[in-house]
């Protein structure tokens, strides 16, 4: 999995690439946990570079959504490939924009 971080105004952008699975989800948990601790804005996760996302990846994003919601902040998921968007919908997460 590759991760790129960028600050855009009051939001932090997290761009993911590769596979988000049981091996890489703990890395994402740490990265997003750090963003939550160090910033007070929303978090946008660009999923367009993901080739695969398993249940562990979906759990990581759901956990981040819950953590941010608890402190009045927002998690936006954008540009998910269709298979990733379907998995996220199953766990109750909505993708703002979906790739065709």
Buried (B, 14 or more C-beta within 10 A) or exposed (E): BEBEEEEEEEBBBBBBBEBBBEEBBEEBBEBBBEBBEEBEBBBBBBBBBBEBBBEBBBBBBBBBBEBBEEEEBEBBBBBBBEEBBEBBBEEEBEBEEBEE
